[in-house]
């Protein structure tokens, strides 16, 4: 959301479009997770295994590094 207020007009436009795209993908994947989780025992097991395998990587989504800090401080 903060990137939509970027001083850089191109980045702000990309961020606005990305927000719409993210909302769509969230709805779409949520529906599939419900279908798979509430489906057969096999589909539930496979969905859970996938989540378990990928969970270790989710922390990377929220880690800011020095480059991120510099962009944030400059308002980009």
Residue pairs with C-beta under 8 A, 6 or more apart in sequence:
1 15
1 19
2 72
3 11
3 12
3 14
3 15
3 18
4 12
4 15
4 16
4 19
5 12
6 12
6 15
6 75
6 76
7 74
7 75
7 76
8 76
11 76
33 47
35 43
36 43
36 44
36 46
36 47
37 43
37 44
37 47
37 48
38 44
64 72
